[in-house]
Amino acid sequence: MLRVVSLTLVILTAAVATAAADPQPGDDLATCRDGRAETQARIQACENLLNADRLTGKDKVMALVVHGNALLNKRDNDKALEAFSTALDLDPDNVLALDGRGIVRGRKGQDDLAMADYNLAIQKRPTFGPPYNNRGIIYLRQNALQSALDDFNLSIKYAPKFLFGWTNRARVRTLTKDYDGAIADFAEAEKIDPASPQIAGNRCITYGLMGKFDQAFADCNGLIEKQPKNGFAIINRAEVYMMKGDLDAALKDYNAALQLNPNSVRAHSGRGQLYERRKDIAQARADYRAAAYSLTRFDELDVARARAIAQARLAALTPQTPAGAPTGRRVALVVGNGAYKNVHALPNPPRDAKLIASVLKDVGFQTVISVSDLTRDKFFEALKTFADEAEKADWAVVYYAGHGFEIGGVNYLVPVDAKLAADRDAETQAVALEQVIAAVGAARKVRLVMLDACRDNPFAPTMQRTLSLKLVDKGFSNIEPGAGFMVVYAAKHGETAMDGDGGADSPFATALAREIKVPKVEIRKLFDIVRDDVWSVTKHEQQPFSYGSPPGREDFYFVAGK
């Protein structure tokens, strides 16, 4: 799905490399030094020199910064942080490295450390525009609008030809209802690049808030005509329809955005607001749940604002448990995906899922939804159905067996009809783990997700790196579930789980099915035992891993005993 490009990434690219002159052929050092060289050629030249360990002093610092910038664009944040930090060890006064490291730290949710880097860069070179812009973006994400405006003013002062300084200031002015000032800023941005999607996409909202709906739709429609799958523009047009009061047209756009990307936080949050206006509170809560939960500490600006709205409205609309309501209700969704259509099939997951579903019924779960070989649309449908059940339960448990992996920092479960020809297809073809977390999120006490899915990414050998995203070929990434949630991986993050040999159930499913039936084993202890059992039976090749925990003031048992 096409997106409006990330604000901070472009800044560093503009600061480090600008297009133009052809480098001297075969001269990596000259190309690496040439700030006017074509960006990719310069990156390759610098990386060649770094790999050959042929650089020292200022040249090595410069090459590390160029390399760090390339890693930023690949979303390989850990290696980018290493590159910028190494550059700063060699040259603590390098403002490009400080600015780049600030971007990495911001992406990791370390806003205080990012601010420290930007502040130091500004202290060392007060006329350097990018760190003002990047610091302003953090302020904007934190809703500190005056501080953001001050920084964008300085970014424009010191880098007047930098388009994103103008569009960012326009966004702040829109939020502070200085609509004329925002329109003027967009006009300045057009002088720099009249074709930039940032201008039409954001100005659409400004015109909508001004009540100038014809101009608003002209901007959004023009962008959508050029980029029919631009979810950013489709959602913005839906917001303008909401402003106009045309809820039917807004709903059509939100549904279109979610058909493109069922994991879209902005579309779920916006549609939740629409349903709330229509007094359809159950549907509003369902959408707010889908937008509210995050497993990382960082969201892009628009996503952060949409998620904050969803969290606030979900809290306001979540009913309190009425006096006398039945307690102790436990529900589960068990999914086994094995009959993959576009990669090799997995024989074990449907069998593993059947085993776990049977055990959960045996230990007294009132509702166990057991499904296998789900397509994308059926997977999301199952999650929605289960979330409705979870709202009425104390325990909500999901067990998933099938293909699963991490791409670009997001963990995905893979439907059987997924066609992941390119890395960017994951967000539209697969199911983000956050959507599974959302499905269990309505339960009152235990919210548990078990993932027997840390297998090799079968799409990796042929998957195109069209977005230059970091691609993990095996396993899931580290996560940070919120309070009251527990996520159990069949294998430690970044590692693969075994399917079982000769038709046997997987080691994780086998151990889990056995230990669940043992009376009076508290849930946290149970998964410690499962971990040890799997570690032993796989001869130290697979180690399950748990994140988060149920509420701490109560013990929870699959079988309470007497």
C-alpha positions as CSV (number, residue, x, y, z in Angstrom):
1,M,0.0,0.0,0.0
2,L,1.4,3.4,-0.9
3,R,2.0,5.8,1.9
4,V,3.0,9.4,2.4
5,V,6.7,9.1,3.1
6,S,7.9,9.3,6.7
7,L,8.7,12.8,7.7
8,T,12.0,12.2,9.6
9,L,13.6,9.9,7.1
10,V,13.6,12.4,4.3
11,I,15.3,15.0,6.5
12,L,18.4,13.0,7.0
13,T,18.6,12.0,3.4
14,A,18.4,15.7,2.5
15,A,21.0,16.6,5.0
16,V,23.5,13.9,3.9
17,A,23.1,13.5,0.2
18,T,21.6,15.5,-2.7
19,A,21.3,14.3,-6.2
20,A,23.2,15.7,-9.2
21,A,26.8,15.2,-10.3
22,D,28.1,12.0,-11.7
23,P,31.0,10.6,-9.6
24,Q,34.3,9.6,-11.1
25,P,34.0,6.0,-12.1
26,G,35.7,3.5,-9.9
27,D,36.7,6.0,-7.3
28,D,34.8,5.0,-4.2
29,L,36.5,7.6,-2.0
30,A,35.6,10.5,-4.3
31,T,32.0,9.3,-4.6
32,C,31.7,8.8,-0.9
33,R,33.0,12.3,-0.3
34,D,30.7,13.9,-2.9
35,G,27.6,15.3,-1.3
36,R,26.2,16.0,-4.8
37,A,26.5,12.3,-5.9
38,E,23.5,10.2,-6.6
39,T,22.3,8.9,-3.3
40,Q,22.5,5.1,-3.9
41,A,25.9,5.4,-5.6
42,R,27.2,7.3,-2.6
43,I,25.8,4.8,-0.2
44,Q,27.4,1.9,-2.0
45,A,30.8,3.7,-2.3
46,C,30.9,4.5,1.4
47,E,29.8,0.9,2.4
48,N,32.5,-0.5,0.1
49,L,35.1,1.5,1.9
50,L,33.8,0.6,5.4
51,N,33.7,-3.1,4.5
52,A,37.3,-2.9,3.3
53,D,38.3,-0.9,6.4
54,R,40.0,1.6,4.2
55,L,38.9,4.8,6.1
56,T,40.2,6.8,9.0
57,G,39.4,10.2,10.6
58,K,36.8,12.5,9.1
59,D,36.3,10.3,6.0
60,K,35.3,7.3,8.2
61,V,32.9,9.5,10.2
62,M,31.3,10.7,7.0
63,A,31.0,7.2,5.6
64,L,29.4,6.0,8.8
65,V,26.8,8.8,8.7
66,V,25.9,7.9,5.1
67,H,25.7,4.2,6.1
68,G,23.6,5.1,9.1
69,N,21.2,7.0,6.9
70,A,20.9,4.0,4.5
71,L,20.1,1.8,7.5
72,L,17.5,4.3,8.6
73,N,15.8,4.0,5.3
74,K,15.9,0.2,5.6
75,R,14.2,0.5,9.1
76,D,17.2,-1.4,10.5
77,N,17.2,0.7,13.6
78,D,19.6,-1.3,15.7
79,K,22.4,-1.2,13.1
80,A,21.7,2.4,12.3
81,L,22.1,3.3,16.0
82,E,25.4,1.4,16.0
83,A,26.7,3.3,12.9
84,F,25.8,6.7,14.3
85,S,27.1,5.9,17.7
86,T,30.4,4.8,16.2
87,A,30.6,8.0,14.2
88,L,30.1,10.0,17.4
89,D,32.8,8.0,19.2
90,L,35.2,9.2,16.5
91,D,33.7,12.8,16.3
92,P,31.5,13.8,19.1
93,D,30.8,17.2,17.4
94,N,29.2,15.7,14.3
95,V,25.7,17.1,14.0
96,L,24.6,14.8,11.2
97,A,25.4,11.8,13.4
98,L,23.6,13.4,16.4
99,D,20.6,14.1,14.3
100,G,20.5,10.6,12.8
101,R,20.9,9.0,16.2
102,G,18.0,11.1,17.5
103,I,15.8,9.7,14.7
104,V,16.7,6.2,15.7
105,R,16.1,6.8,19.3
106,G,12.7,8.4,18.5
107,R,11.7,5.4,16.6
108,K,12.5,3.2,19.5
109,G,10.2,5.2,21.7
110,Q,13.1,6.8,23.5
111,D,11.9,10.4,23.2
112,D,14.0,11.8,26.0
113,L,17.2,10.4,24.5
114,A,16.2,11.6,21.0
115,M,15.6,15.1,22.4
116,A,19.0,15.0,24.1
117,D,20.6,14.3,20.7
118,Y,18.7,17.0,18.9
119,N,19.5,19.5,21.6
120,L,23.2,18.7,21.5
121,A,23.2,19.0,17.7
122,I,21.5,22.4,17.9
123,Q,23.9,23.5,20.6
124,K,26.8,22.6,18.4
125,R,25.4,24.2,15.3
126,P,22.5,26.5,16.0
127,T,21.9,27.2,12.3
128,F,21.4,23.5,11.4
129,G,17.7,23.1,10.3
130,P,17.0,19.3,10.5
131,P,17.2,18.8,14.3
132,Y,14.7,21.6,14.8
133,N,12.3,19.9,12.5
134,N,12.9,16.4,14.1
135,R,12.5,17.8,17.6
136,G,9.3,19.6,16.4
137,I,7.9,16.3,15.2
138,I,8.3,14.8,18.7
139,Y,6.6,17.8,20.2
140,L,3.8,17.5,17.7
141,R,3.4,13.8,18.5
142,Q,3.2,14.8,22.2
143,N,0.6,17.5,21.4
144,A,3.0,20.2,22.6
145,L,1.8,22.4,19.8
146,Q,3.5,25.7,20.7
147,S,6.9,24.0,21.2
148,A,6.4,22.3,17.8
149,L,5.5,25.5,16.1
150,D,8.6,27.2,17.5
151,D,10.8,24.5,16.2
152,F,9.3,24.4,12.8
153,N,9.7,28.2,12.6
154,L,13.4,27.7,13.2
155,S,13.7,24.8,10.8
156,I,12.2,27.1,8.1
157,K,14.5,29.9,9.0
158,Y,17.6,27.9,8.7
159,A,16.5,25.5,5.9
160,P,14.0,27.5,3.8
161,K,14.1,25.1,0.8
162,F,13.3,22.1,2.9
163,L,9.7,21.2,2.0
164,F,8.8,19.2,5.2
165,G,9.5,22.2,7.4
166,W,6.7,24.0,5.6
167,T,4.2,21.1,5.6
168,N,4.9,20.3,9.2
169,R,4.3,23.9,10.3
170,A,1.1,23.9,8.2
171,R,-0.1,20.9,10.2
172,V,0.6,22.6,13.5
173,R,-1.2,25.7,12.3
174,T,-4.1,23.6,11.2
175,L,-4.3,22.1,14.7
176,T,-4.2,25.6,16.3
177,K,-6.9,26.7,13.9
178,D,-4.6,29.2,12.1
179,Y,-6.0,27.9,8.8
180,D,-4.9,30.9,6.6
181,G,-1.4,30.5,7.9
182,A,-1.5,26.8,7.1
183,I,-2.7,27.4,3.5
184,A,0.1,29.9,3.1
185,D,2.6,27.4,4.2
186,F,1.3,24.8,1.8
187,A,1.7,27.4,-1.0
188,E,5.3,27.9,0.0
189,A,5.8,24.1,-0.1
190,E,4.3,24.0,-3.6
191,K,7.0,26.3,-4.8
192,I,9.6,23.7,-3.7
193,D,7.8,20.6,-5.0
194,P,4.2,21.1,-6.4
195,A,3.8,17.4,-6.9
196,S,4.6,16.3,-3.3
197,P,1.8,14.1,-1.9
198,Q,2.4,15.7,1.5
199,I,0.8,18.9,0.3
200,A,-2.5,17.7,-1.1
201,G,-2.9,14.9,1.5
202,N,-2.6,17.3,4.4
203,R,-4.2,20.4,2.9
204,C,-7.3,18.3,2.3
205,I,-7.8,18.2,6.0
206,T,-7.1,21.9,6.5
207,Y,-9.6,22.9,3.8
208,G,-12.1,20.5,5.4
209,L,-11.8,22.1,8.8
210,M,-12.3,25.5,7.1
211,G,-15.6,24.2,5.7
212,K,-14.2,24.6,2.1
213,F,-15.2,21.2,1.1
214,D,-14.9,21.6,-2.7
215,Q,-11.2,22.5,-2.3
216,A,-10.7,19.7,0.3
217,F,-12.2,17.1,-2.0
218,A,-10.2,18.4,-5.0
219,D,-7.0,17.8,-3.1
220,C,-7.9,14.4,-1.8
221,N,-9.5,13.2,-5.0
222,G,-6.6,14.4,-7.1
223,L,-4.2,12.4,-4.9
224,I,-6.3,9.3,-4.9
225,E,-6.7,9.4,-8.7
226,K,-2.9,9.3,-9.0
227,Q,-2.5,6.8,-6.2
228,P,-5.7,4.7,-5.9
229,K,-4.3,2.6,-3.1
230,N,-3.0,5.5,-1.0
231,G,-4.7,4.7,2.3
232,F,-3.5,8.0,3.9
233,A,-5.4,10.0,1.3
234,I,-8.5,7.7,1.5
235,I,-8.7,8.1,5.3
236,N,-8.2,11.8,5.1
237,R,-11.1,12.1,2.6
238,A,-13.2,10.0,5.0
239,E,-12.4,12.5,7.8
240,V,-13.5,15.4,5.5
241,Y,-16.7,13.5,4.8
242,M,-17.2,13.2,8.6
243,M,-16.7,17.0,8.9
244,K,-19.3,17.6,6.2
245,G,-21.7,15.2,8.0
246,D,-21.8,12.7,5.1
247,L,-21.5,9.6,7.2
248,D,-22.4,7.2,4.4
249,A,-19.6,8.4,2.2
250,A,-17.2,8.4,5.1
251,L,-18.1,4.8,5.9
252,K,-17.5,3.8,2.3
253,D,-14.0,5.3,2.5
254,Y,-13.1,3.8,5.9
255,N,-14.2,0.4,4.6
256,A,-12.2,0.9,1.4
257,A,-9.1,1.7,3.5
258,L,-9.7,-1.3,5.7
259,Q,-10.1,-3.6,2.7
260,L,-6.7,-2.4,1.5
261,N,-5.1,-2.7,5.0
262,P,-7.2,-4.4,7.7
263,N,-4.6,-3.6,10.3
264,S,-5.0,0.2,9.8
265,V,-5.1,2.0,13.2
266,R,-6.3,5.3,11.6
267,A,-9.1,3.6,9.7
268,H,-10.4,1.7,12.7
269,S,-10.2,4.7,15.0
270,G,-12.0,6.9,12.4
271,R,-14.7,4.3,11.7
272,G,-15.1,3.9,15.5
273,Q,-15.9,7.6,15.8
274,L,-18.4,7.2,12.9
275,Y,-20.2,4.3,14.6
276,E,-20.2,6.2,17.9
277,R,-21.9,9.2,16.1
278,R,-24.5,6.7,14.8
279,K,-25.0,5.4,18.4
280,D,-23.8,1.9,17.3
281,I,-21.7,1.5,20.4
282,A,-20.9,-2.2,20.0
283,Q,-19.4,-1.6,16.6
284,A,-17.6,1.5,17.9
285,R,-16.0,-0.5,20.7
286,A,-14.9,-3.2,18.2
287,D,-13.1,-0.6,16.0
288,Y,-11.6,1.2,19.0
289,R,-10.2,-2.1,20.3
290,A,-8.6,-2.8,16.9
291,A,-6.9,0.6,17.1
292,A,-6.1,0.8,20.8
293,Y,-3.4,-1.8,21.5
294,S,0.2,-1.5,20.6
295,L,3.2,-3.8,21.1
296,T,5.8,-1.1,20.6
297,R,6.7,2.2,22.1
298,F,6.6,4.2,18.9
299,D,3.9,5.3,16.5
300,E,4.1,7.6,13.5
301,L,2.4,10.9,14.1
302,D,-1.0,10.2,12.5
303,V,-1.1,6.8,14.0
304,A,-0.3,8.1,17.5
305,R,-3.1,10.6,17.4
306,A,-5.6,8.0,16.1
307,R,-4.5,5.5,18.7
308,A,-4.8,8.0,21.5
309,I,-8.4,8.8,20.4
310,A,-9.3,5.1,20.2
311,Q,-7.8,4.4,23.7
312,A,-9.7,7.3,25.3
313,R,-13.0,6.4,23.6
314,L,-12.7,2.7,24.4
315,A,-12.2,3.5,28.1
316,A,-15.2,5.8,28.0
317,L,-17.5,3.2,26.3
318,T,-16.3,0.1,28.1
319,P,-19.2,-1.0,30.3
320,Q,-18.5,-1.9,33.9
321,T,-19.3,-5.4,35.0
322,P,-22.9,-5.2,36.4
323,A,-23.6,-6.5,39.8
324,G,-24.7,-10.1,39.7
325,A,-23.1,-10.7,36.3
326,P,-21.8,-14.3,35.8
327,T,-18.1,-14.6,36.5
328,G,-15.6,-17.3,35.7
329,R,-16.5,-17.5,32.0
330,R,-13.6,-18.6,29.8
331,V,-13.5,-18.4,26.0
332,A,-10.9,-19.4,23.4
333,L,-10.1,-19.0,19.8
334,V,-7.9,-21.8,18.3
335,V,-6.5,-21.4,14.8
336,G,-4.4,-23.9,12.8
337,N,-3.3,-22.7,9.4
338,G,-1.6,-25.3,7.3
339,A,-3.0,-25.4,3.8
340,Y,-1.1,-22.5,2.4
341,K,-1.8,-21.8,-1.3
342,N,1.3,-19.8,-2.3
343,V,4.1,-21.4,-0.2
344,H,4.7,-24.9,1.2
345,A,1.9,-26.3,3.4
346,L,2.4,-27.2,7.0
347,P,0.8,-30.5,8.0
348,N,0.9,-30.0,11.7
349,P,-0.9,-26.8,12.6
350,P,-4.5,-28.0,12.1
351,R,-3.7,-31.1,14.1
352,D,-2.0,-29.0,16.9
353,A,-5.0,-26.7,16.9
354,K,-7.4,-29.6,17.2
355,L,-5.4,-31.0,20.2
356,I,-5.4,-27.7,22.0
357,A,-9.1,-27.0,21.3
358,S,-10.0,-30.4,22.8
359,V,-7.9,-29.9,25.9
360,L,-9.5,-26.4,26.5
361,K,-12.9,-27.9,26.3
362,D,-11.9,-30.7,28.7
363,V,-10.8,-28.2,31.3
364,G,-14.0,-26.3,31.2
365,F,-13.8,-23.5,28.7
366,Q,-17.4,-22.5,28.0
367,T,-16.7,-21.4,24.4
368,V,-14.0,-22.8,22.2
369,I,-14.0,-21.5,18.6
370,S,-11.8,-23.9,16.6
371,V,-11.0,-23.0,13.0
372,S,-8.4,-24.0,10.4
373,D,-6.9,-22.7,7.2
374,L,-8.2,-19.2,7.4
375,T,-7.9,-16.8,4.5
376,R,-7.2,-13.1,5.3
377,D,-10.8,-12.0,5.4
378,K,-11.9,-15.1,7.4
379,F,-9.1,-14.5,9.9
380,F,-10.3,-11.0,10.6
381,E,-13.9,-12.2,10.8
382,A,-12.9,-14.8,13.3
383,L,-11.1,-12.3,15.4
384,K,-14.1,-10.0,15.4
385,T,-16.5,-12.8,16.4
386,F,-14.2,-13.9,19.2
387,A,-13.7,-10.3,20.5
388,D,-17.5,-10.1,21.0
389,E,-17.3,-13.3,23.1
390,A,-14.3,-12.0,25.0
391,E,-16.3,-8.9,26.1
392,K,-18.5,-11.3,28.1
393,A,-15.7,-13.3,29.6
394,D,-13.1,-13.3,32.4
395,W,-10.6,-15.3,30.4
396,A,-9.9,-14.8,26.6
397,V,-7.3,-17.1,25.1
398,V,-6.0,-17.4,21.6
399,Y,-3.8,-20.2,20.3
400,Y,-2.4,-19.9,16.8
401,A,-0.3,-22.4,14.9
402,G,0.9,-21.7,11.4
403,H,3.4,-19.4,9.6
404,G,4.3,-16.2,11.4
405,F,7.3,-13.8,11.3
406,E,8.3,-10.2,11.7
407,I,8.8,-7.6,9.0
408,G,9.8,-4.0,9.6
409,G,9.3,-4.3,13.3
410,V,5.8,-5.7,13.1
411,N,4.8,-9.3,14.0
412,Y,2.4,-10.9,11.6
413,L,0.4,-14.1,11.5
414,V,0.0,-15.4,7.9
415,P,-3.4,-16.4,6.4
416,V,-3.4,-19.3,3.9
417,D,-4.1,-17.1,0.9
418,A,-1.4,-14.5,1.6
419,K,0.6,-13.5,-1.5
420,L,3.7,-11.8,-0.1
421,A,5.6,-11.0,-3.3
422,A,7.1,-7.9,-1.6
423,D,7.8,-6.9,1.9
424,R,5.2,-4.1,1.9
425,D,2.5,-6.7,1.2
426,A,2.7,-7.9,4.8
427,E,0.6,-5.0,6.2
428,T,-2.2,-5.7,3.7
429,Q,-2.0,-9.5,3.3
430,A,-1.3,-10.7,6.9
431,V,-2.7,-10.2,10.4
432,A,-0.7,-7.9,12.7
433,L,-0.3,-9.4,16.2
434,E,-1.8,-6.2,17.6
435,Q,-5.1,-7.3,16.1
436,V,-5.0,-10.6,18.0
437,I,-4.1,-8.7,21.2
438,A,-7.2,-6.5,20.5
439,A,-9.4,-9.5,20.3
440,V,-8.5,-10.7,23.8
441,G,-8.4,-7.2,25.2
442,A,-12.0,-7.0,26.2
443,A,-11.8,-9.9,28.7
444,R,-12.0,-8.9,32.4
445,K,-9.0,-10.8,33.8
446,V,-6.8,-13.2,31.8
447,R,-5.8,-12.0,28.3
448,L,-3.6,-14.7,26.8
449,V,-2.1,-15.2,23.3
450,M,-0.1,-18.4,22.5
451,L,1.8,-18.4,19.2
452,D,3.1,-21.8,18.0
453,A,4.3,-19.9,14.9
454,C,8.0,-19.0,15.1
455,R,8.8,-20.7,11.8
456,D,11.0,-19.7,8.9
457,N,9.5,-17.1,6.7
458,P,8.7,-19.1,3.5
459,F,8.3,-16.0,1.4
460,A,11.8,-14.7,2.2
461,P,13.7,-16.3,-0.8
462,T,11.5,-14.6,-3.4
463,M,10.2,-11.6,-1.5
464,Q,11.2,-8.3,-3.1
465,R,12.7,-5.6,-0.8
466,T,10.6,-2.8,-2.4
467,L,10.5,-0.7,0.7
468,S,14.0,-1.5,1.8
469,L,12.5,-2.7,5.1
470,K,14.4,-4.9,7.4
471,L,13.2,-8.4,6.8
472,V,13.4,-11.1,9.4
473,D,13.6,-14.5,7.8
474,K,12.7,-16.4,11.0
475,G,10.9,-15.9,14.2
476,F,9.1,-13.0,15.8
477,S,10.6,-9.9,17.3
478,N,10.6,-8.7,20.9
479,I,7.3,-7.1,22.1
480,E,6.0,-5.1,25.0
481,P,2.4,-6.1,25.8
482,G,0.5,-3.8,28.1
483,A,-0.5,-4.6,31.7
484,G,-2.7,-7.6,32.1
485,F,-1.7,-9.2,28.8
486,M,0.4,-12.4,28.4
487,V,1.9,-13.4,25.1
488,V,3.7,-16.8,24.9
489,Y,5.9,-17.7,21.9
490,A,6.6,-21.3,21.1
491,A,10.2,-20.2,20.5
492,K,12.3,-17.3,21.7
493,H,12.1,-14.2,19.5
494,G,14.2,-14.5,16.4
495,E,14.3,-18.3,16.6
496,T,12.2,-21.0,14.9
497,A,9.8,-23.6,16.4
498,M,9.6,-27.2,15.3
499,D,6.6,-28.8,13.8
500,G,7.0,-32.2,15.1
501,D,8.4,-35.3,13.4
502,G,6.6,-38.2,11.6
503,G,3.1,-36.8,12.1
504,A,3.6,-36.0,15.8
505,D,2.2,-32.8,17.3
506,S,4.6,-30.0,17.8
507,P,6.8,-30.0,20.9
508,F,5.1,-26.9,22.2
509,A,1.5,-28.1,21.6
510,T,2.4,-31.5,23.2
511,A,3.8,-29.9,26.3
512,L,1.0,-27.4,26.6
513,A,-1.8,-29.9,26.2
514,R,-0.2,-32.1,28.9
515,E,0.5,-29.3,31.4
516,I,-2.8,-27.5,31.1
517,K,-4.6,-30.5,32.5
518,V,-2.5,-30.7,35.7
519,P,-4.5,-29.3,38.6
520,K,-3.5,-26.3,40.7
521,V,-0.6,-25.0,38.5
522,E,-0.7,-21.2,38.4
523,I,-0.6,-19.9,34.8
524,R,2.8,-18.2,35.1
525,K,4.3,-21.4,36.6
526,L,2.6,-23.5,33.9
527,F,4.4,-21.7,31.1
528,D,7.7,-22.0,33.0
529,I,7.1,-25.8,33.0
530,V,6.2,-25.8,29.3
531,R,9.3,-23.9,28.5
532,D,11.5,-26.4,30.4
533,D,9.7,-29.4,28.8
534,V,10.2,-28.1,25.3
535,W,13.8,-27.1,25.9
536,S,14.5,-30.6,27.1
537,V,12.6,-32.6,24.5
538,T,14.2,-30.6,21.6
539,K,17.7,-31.1,23.1
540,H,18.1,-27.3,23.7
541,E,17.1,-26.3,20.1
542,Q,13.8,-24.6,21.0
543,Q,13.0,-22.5,24.0
544,P,9.5,-20.9,24.5
545,F,9.4,-17.4,25.8
546,S,6.7,-15.4,27.6
547,Y,6.1,-11.7,27.6
548,G,3.8,-9.8,30.1
549,S,1.6,-11.5,32.7
550,P,-2.0,-11.6,33.9
551,P,-3.0,-9.2,36.7
552,G,-0.6,-9.7,39.7
553,R,-3.0,-9.7,42.7
554,E,-4.7,-12.9,41.8
555,D,-3.7,-16.5,40.9
556,F,-5.1,-18.1,37.8
557,Y,-5.4,-21.8,37.0
558,F,-6.6,-23.7,34.0
559,V,-7.6,-26.5,36.4
560,A,-8.1,-25.2,39.9
561,G,-8.3,-28.5,41.7
562,K,-9.8,-29.0,45.1
